Amino acid sequence: MQYISHYHSPIGNILLAADDIGLTGLWLEGQKYFARYLDQEAEEKEIPVFEKAKQWLDIYFSGKEPDFTVPLHFAGTAFQNEVWEILCTIPYGQTMTYGEIAKQIAAKKGLSRMSAQAVGGAVGHNEISIIVPCHRVVGTSGSLTGYAGGIEKKVKLLTLEHVDMKDFFIPKKGTAL
């Protein structure tokens, strides 16, 4: 059984989803892939994981780094879960490139290389935005390409975390806008 709850953030309304294991979704209203894997029978109910997630979000949106974690329950493929676990290791206020994530996975699997585009696909399908910080992933060239919630929200989140934005840019064209 999945449960849902709502959170009003400075960057828009958020839908939270969870099951008995942990948070399964955090979507910005109107984002790409919004609630794609949410059960049709989800029940609106305040459960402890939502209380913890909302407390985490309150601290985060106040401009501070939360000092605790929220129980998560990833429901993707093995590859997606591996990418999402790496996202969770990107420190607050820092970024990582798709290529750096690909190199980590390749090294872990004993491969000579891994596709940064495949990593990008997994990052883009992250079901737990913000808490699993896909907004901290950038292109090697400094491009802020790709964020399911929209590039303008990615900029706001990185700015909130005091990331130095001078080396980043918003692409003028591309498929990941």
C-alpha positions in Angstrom: 0.0 0.0 0.0 1.2 3.5 -0.9 0.3 6.6 1.0 0.5 10.2 -0.2 0.8 13.6 1.4 1.3 17.2 0.2 4.0 19.8 1.0 4.0 23.4 0.0 7.6 24.6 -0.8 9.0 27.9 -1.9 9.5 26.4 -5.4 6.0 24.9 -5.7 3.7 22.2 -4.4 5.2 18.8 -3.7 3.5 15.4 -3.7 5.1 12.9 -1.3 4.5 9.1 -1.6 5.6 6.3 0.8 5.0 2.8 1.7 5.7 0.9 4.9 9.5 0.8 4.1 10.1 4.5 3.3 9.6 7.4 1.0 9.0 6.2 -2.6 8.3 9.5 -4.3 8.8 13.3 -4.1 7.5 15.1 -7.1 7.3 18.8 -7.9 3.8 19.6 -9.3 4.0 19.6 -13.0 7.4 18.0 -13.4 8.2 15.5 -16.0 7.3 11.9 -15.0 5.0 13.2 -12.3 3.9 10.4 -10.0 4.6 7.8 -12.7 4.8 4.8 -10.4 2.3 5.9 -7.8 -0.3 3.3 -7.0 -3.8 4.2 -8.2 -5.1 3.1 -4.8 -2.7 5.4 -2.8 -4.3 6.6 0.4 -3.9 10.2 1.6 -2.7 9.6 5.2 -0.1 11.2 7.5 2.4 8.5 8.4 5.7 8.9 10.3 7.9 9.0 7.2 6.0 12.0 5.9 6.6 13.8 9.2 10.3 13.2 8.9 10.4 14.1 5.2 8.5 17.4 5.9 10.9 18.2 8.7 13.8 17.5 6.4 12.3 19.8 3.7 11.6 22.6 6.2 15.2 22.6 7.2 16.4 22.3 3.6 14.2 25.2 2.4 15.4 27.4 5.3 18.8 27.2 3.6 20.4 24.7 5.9 21.7 21.2 5.4 19.5 18.7 7.2 21.6 16.5 9.6 19.5 13.4 9.3 18.2 11.1 6.6 14.7 10.1 5.6 14.0 6.4 5.1 13.9 5.7 1.3 12.5 2.9 -0.8 13.8 2.9 -4.3 11.6 1.1 -6.9 13.7 1.3 -10.1 15.8 -1.1 -12.0 19.1 -2.3 -10.4 21.0 0.2 -12.6 18.7 3.1 -11.6 19.0 2.2 -7.9 22.8 2.2 -8.2 22.7 5.7 -9.8 20.3 7.0 -7.2 22.5 5.6 -4.4 25.4 7.6 -5.8 23.2 10.7 -5.9 22.7 10.4 -2.2 26.4 10.7 -1.7 26.8 14.1 -3.4 27.4 16.5 -0.6 25.1 19.5 0.1 26.3 22.5 -1.9 28.4 20.5 -4.3 27.8 19.1 -7.8 28.9 16.0 -9.7 28.9 15.4 -13.5 27.1 12.6 -15.3 30.5 11.4 -16.4 31.8 11.2 -12.9 28.9 9.1 -11.9 29.4 6.9 -15.0 33.1 6.4 -14.0 32.2 5.4 -10.5 29.8 2.8 -11.7 32.3 1.5 -14.3 35.0 1.2 -11.7 32.6 -0.7 -9.3 31.6 -3.1 -12.1 35.2 -3.5 -13.4 34.3 -2.0 -16.8 36.5 0.2 -18.9 33.7 2.8 -19.3 30.0 3.4 -18.7 27.7 5.7 -20.7 27.1 9.1 -19.2 23.9 9.2 -21.3 22.7 6.0 -19.5 23.4 7.7 -16.2 21.5 10.7 -17.4 18.5 8.6 -18.1 18.6 7.1 -14.6 19.1 10.5 -13.0 16.2 11.9 -15.0 13.9 9.2 -13.7 14.7 9.7 -10.0 11.4 9.4 -8.2 12.5 11.2 -5.0 13.5 14.7 -6.1 15.4 17.0 -3.8 16.1 14.4 -1.0 17.8 12.3 -3.6 19.6 15.3 -5.0 19.5 14.8 -8.8 19.6 18.6 -9.1 23.3 18.4 -8.1 24.2 16.6 -11.3 25.5 18.8 -14.1 27.1 18.4 -17.5 30.9 18.2 -17.9 30.9 21.5 -19.7 29.0 23.2 -16.9 25.7 22.9 -18.5 22.7 22.7 -16.1 21.0 20.5 -18.6 18.3 18.2 -17.5 16.0 18.4 -14.5 12.6 16.9 -14.5 11.3 19.7 -12.3 12.6 22.3 -14.8 15.9 24.1 -15.1 14.7 27.2 -13.3 14.0 25.0 -10.2 17.4 23.3 -10.5 19.0 26.8 -10.4 16.9 27.8 -7.3 17.9 24.6 -5.5 21.6 25.0 -6.3 21.5 28.6 -5.3 19.7 27.7 -2.0 22.6 25.4 -1.3 25.1 28.3 -2.0 26.6 26.6 -5.0 28.9 29.0 -6.9 27.0 29.3 -10.1 29.6 31.3 -12.1 30.9 28.2 -14.0 27.4 26.9 -14.9 25.1 27.9 -17.8 21.6 27.1 -19.0 21.7 25.5 -22.4 19.9 27.3 -25.2 18.8 24.1 -27.0 18.8 20.4 -26.5 16.6 17.5 -25.7 17.1 17.6 -21.9 15.7 21.1 -21.3 
